[in-house]
Amino acid sequence: MEKELKDGTMKKLIAIDMDGTLVNKRLKVTQENKDAIQKAQKAGHIVVIATGRSLDEARFTLDEAQLTLPLICVNGAEILDENRKKVSSVPISFERYEMMAKVLMEQDVYFEIYGSDGTYTNDREQAFEVMKDIVLTSNPEASEEDVHKAALMRFKLGLVHHIDSYETLFQKQDFEIYKLLAFSSHHEKLSKAAQQLKEMGDLAVSSSANNNLEITNKAAQKGLALLDFAAHANISLENTMAIGDNYNDVSMLEMAGTSVAMGNAEAEIKAIASYVTKSNEESGVAHAIERFIAE
């Protein structure tokens, strides 16, 4: 049975993407967004972050903003409660990883591994380019200095770890693979790799920037995680809202009762949304939350 709040309105669930959505070009949560989230929480609604980021990458930004929220991380491959305790995970098997790695290497496509204890790269220079691509895609108006600072921060804060060989990861006890983040400026190679990966049948292949692919277990998607959150909270999908800006948000935008595209979102994302809010530089998340909880 659905839950009513003290004022007689229905309890609602709000899922928010991070890059290009909750955070601005400096990768900060604006005060307006923070205030709107806390207002929704205080009223009794549930606000969850749904991101392609790892826990470490998401945690830093939320801690800086002093926000305590449950998390759908790595596009749904890992779900954590508001205390950062893991609720569930949907990993990629090592056997499947070997097939994925073979496809990407044959196309000369660089990739990082998002695992249960962090994010790993075997090429620092490429990892730097990956972050620049994500920041620029979400914030095309960002200055070169802003892009450089955001990309550099990833290393300074230890949010990505450099190792010589990915094979050493598989010797770790209880290590799980959540996602491969692939990157190439050669779109033909990236497209060929994407097609081959999709043909495996059990993978979800999306993107969060112009030159990347985000590859997870097919059961690890933001939309499926949103469905689970709603079911456990006894909230109907009609009373859910998802806010996003890019292709890895599609599954949750299609799942939610109300789907909101950012003003800076890709045109295809705006086309499938219930409506378009302001950009991430204009605290579009705050405006969407205020409108949703007032309905």
C-alpha positions in Angstrom: 0.0 0.0 0.0 1.3 3.4 -1.0 2.3 5.8 1.8 0.8 9.1 2.5 2.7 12.0 4.1 1.3 14.0 7.1 -0.1 16.6 4.8 -2.2 14.0 2.9 0.0 14.0 -0.2 1.6 10.8 -1.6 5.2 10.0 -0.8 7.4 10.5 -3.9 10.7 9.1 -5.2 13.1 11.4 -7.0 16.1 9.9 -8.9 18.8 12.4 -10.0 21.8 11.8 -12.3 25.1 13.6 -11.3 27.3 14.7 -14.2 25.5 17.3 -16.3 22.5 17.2 -14.0 23.1 17.6 -10.3 26.5 19.2 -10.6 27.6 22.2 -12.6 30.7 22.6 -14.8 32.9 22.8 -11.8 31.5 19.5 -10.6 29.8 21.2 -7.6 26.3 20.9 -6.2 24.7 24.4 -6.2 23.2 25.7 -3.0 19.8 25.9 -4.8 20.0 22.2 -5.7 21.1 21.3 -2.2 18.2 23.3 -0.6 15.6 21.7 -2.9 16.8 18.2 -2.1 16.8 18.8 1.6 13.3 20.4 1.4 12.0 17.2 -0.3 13.7 15.0 2.3 12.3 17.0 5.1 8.8 16.7 3.6 9.2 12.9 3.7 10.1 12.2 0.1 12.9 9.9 -1.0 15.8 11.4 -3.1 18.3 9.0 -4.6 21.3 9.7 -6.7 21.5 7.6 -9.9 25.0 7.9 -11.5 27.5 6.2 -13.7 30.1 7.1 -11.1 31.7 4.8 -8.6 30.9 5.1 -4.9 34.2 7.0 -4.3 33.6 9.5 -7.1 30.0 10.1 -6.0 30.8 10.2 -2.3 33.3 13.0 -2.6 30.9 15.3 -4.3 28.0 14.5 -1.9 30.2 14.9 1.2 31.4 18.2 0.0 27.8 19.4 -0.4 26.9 17.8 3.0 24.1 15.6 1.4 23.2 12.2 2.8 21.4 10.2 0.2 21.0 6.6 -1.0 23.0 5.8 -4.2 22.5 3.9 -7.4 26.1 3.7 -8.5 27.8 2.5 -11.7 24.5 2.8 -13.7 22.8 0.4 -11.3 25.5 -2.2 -10.8 25.8 -1.2 -7.1 23.1 0.1 -4.8 23.9 1.6 -1.4 21.7 3.0 1.4 22.1 6.5 2.9 24.8 5.1 5.2 26.8 3.9 2.2 26.2 0.3 3.1 25.9 -2.0 0.1 22.4 -3.2 -0.5 23.0 -5.2 -3.7 25.2 -5.5 -6.7 25.0 -6.9 -10.2 28.5 -7.7 -11.4 29.9 -8.8 -14.8 31.3 -12.4 -14.7 35.1 -12.7 -15.2 34.4 -15.0 -18.2 32.2 -12.3 -19.8 34.8 -9.6 -19.0 37.5 -11.6 -21.0 35.2 -11.6 -24.0 34.5 -7.8 -23.6 38.1 -7.0 -23.2 39.0 -8.9 -26.3 36.4 -7.0 -28.4 37.7 -3.6 -27.1 41.3 -4.4 -27.6 40.8 -5.7 -31.1 39.2 -2.3 -31.9 42.1 -0.5 -30.1 39.6 1.0 -27.7 40.9 2.1 -24.2 38.8 1.0 -21.2 38.8 1.4 -17.4 37.4 -1.1 -14.9 34.9 0.0 -12.3 35.0 -2.6 -9.5 33.8 -3.3 -6.0 36.8 -1.5 -4.5 37.3 1.4 -6.9 38.1 2.4 -10.5 41.2 1.3 -12.3 43.2 2.5 -15.3 46.3 1.1 -17.0 46.9 4.4 -18.9 47.0 7.7 -16.9 46.9 9.8 -20.1 43.9 8.1 -21.5 42.1 8.3 -18.1 42.6 12.1 -18.1 41.1 12.3 -21.6 38.1 10.2 -20.5 37.2 12.7 -17.8 37.8 15.7 -20.1 35.3 14.1 -22.5 32.7 13.6 -19.8 33.0 17.2 -18.5 32.9 18.7 -22.0 29.9 16.7 -23.1 27.9 17.7 -20.0 29.2 21.3 -20.1 30.0 22.4 -23.7 30.4 26.0 -22.5 33.1 25.0 -19.9 36.4 26.8 -20.3 39.6 24.8 -21.0 40.8 25.6 -17.5 37.6 24.3 -15.9 37.8 21.0 -17.9 41.5 20.6 -17.0 40.8 21.2 -13.3 37.9 18.7 -13.2 39.9 16.0 -15.0 43.0 16.5 -12.8 40.9 16.3 -9.6 40.1 12.7 -10.4 43.7 11.8 -9.9 44.5 14.2 -7.0 41.7 12.8 -4.9 42.7 9.2 -5.7 39.3 8.5 -7.4 41.0 6.4 -10.1 43.9 4.0 -9.4 46.7 3.3 -11.9 47.9 -0.3 -12.3 50.2 -1.9 -14.8 47.9 -4.8 -15.6 44.2 -5.4 -15.1 44.9 -9.1 -14.5 46.2 -8.3 -11.0 42.6 -7.3 -10.0 41.3 -10.8 -10.5 43.6 -12.2 -7.9 41.8 -10.1 -5.2 39.4 -12.0 -3.0 35.7 -11.0 -3.5 36.5 -8.6 -6.3 33.5 -7.8 -8.5 33.5 -6.1 -11.9 30.7 -3.6 -12.2 31.4 -1.7 -15.4 33.8 -1.1 -18.2 34.1 2.6 -19.3 35.5 2.5 -22.8 36.9 5.6 -24.7 38.0 6.4 -28.2 38.0 9.4 -30.4 37.6 7.1 -33.4 33.9 6.8 -33.7 34.0 4.0 -36.2 36.0 1.8 -33.9 33.8 2.7 -30.9 30.6 1.9 -33.0 32.0 -1.5 -34.1 32.9 -2.4 -30.5 29.4 -1.3 -29.3 27.7 -3.5 -31.9 29.7 -6.6 -31.0 29.2 -6.0 -27.3 25.4 -5.7 -27.8 25.3 -8.9 -29.7 26.5 -10.8 -26.6 23.0 -10.3 -25.4 23.5 -10.0 -21.7 25.1 -6.5 -21.6 23.7 -3.0 -21.4 25.7 -0.6 -23.6 25.1 3.1 -23.2 27.1 6.3 -23.1 27.6 9.4 -20.9 29.8 11.4 -23.3 30.6 11.9 -27.0 33.4 9.4 -27.1 32.6 6.8 -24.6 30.7 3.6 -23.9 29.4 2.5 -20.5 29.1 -1.3 -20.4 27.4 -3.2 -17.5 25.5 -6.4 -16.9 22.1 -6.0 -18.6 20.4 -6.3 -15.2 22.4 -3.3 -14.0 20.5 -0.3 -15.4 19.3 2.9 -13.7 15.7 2.2 -14.7 15.7 -1.3 -13.1 17.3 0.1 -9.9 14.6 2.8 -9.8 11.9 0.2 -10.1 13.5 -1.7 -7.2 13.7 1.4 -5.0 10.1 2.3 -5.7 8.9 -1.3 -4.9 10.8 -1.4 -1.6 9.4 2.0 -0.6 5.9 1.1 -1.6 5.8 4.0 -4.1 4.0 3.6 -7.4 5.9 4.5 -10.5 3.3 7.3 -11.1 4.9 9.0 -8.1 8.5 8.8 -9.2 10.6 11.3 -11.1 13.9 10.9 -12.9 16.2 13.8 -13.9 19.0 13.3 -16.4 20.9 14.6 -19.4 22.5 11.7 -21.3 22.0 8.3 -22.8 22.9 6.3 -19.7 19.8 8.0 -18.1 17.4 6.7 -20.8 16.3 3.6 -18.9 15.3 5.5 -15.7 13.7 8.3 -17.8 11.5 5.7 -19.5 10.7 4.0 -16.2 9.7 7.0 -14.1 6.2 8.5 -14.0 7.7 11.9 -14.7 10.9 12.2 -16.7 12.8 15.5 -16.8 15.6 16.4 -19.2 18.1 19.0 -18.3 18.3 22.2 -20.4 21.8 21.1 -21.4 20.7 17.5 -22.3 21.2 15.8 -25.6 18.3 16.5 -28.1 17.3 12.8 -28.1 17.0 12.9 -24.3 14.8 16.0 -24.4 12.6 14.3 -26.9 11.7 11.4 -24.6 11.2 13.5 -21.5 8.0 14.7 -20.0 9.4 18.2 -20.0 12.8 20.1 -20.0 14.0 22.0 -17.0 16.8 24.6 -16.8 20.4 23.7 -17.3 22.8 22.3 -14.7 24.4 25.8 -14.6 21.0 27.2 -13.7 20.1 24.7 -10.9 17.6 22.9 -13.2 17.4 20.0 -10.6 16.0 22.4 -8.0 13.3 23.7 -10.3 12.2 20.2 -11.2 12.1 19.1 -7.6 10.0 22.2 -6.6 7.6 21.5 -9.4 7.3 17.8 -8.6 6.7 18.0 -4.9 4.1 20.8 -5.4 2.0 18.6 -7.7 
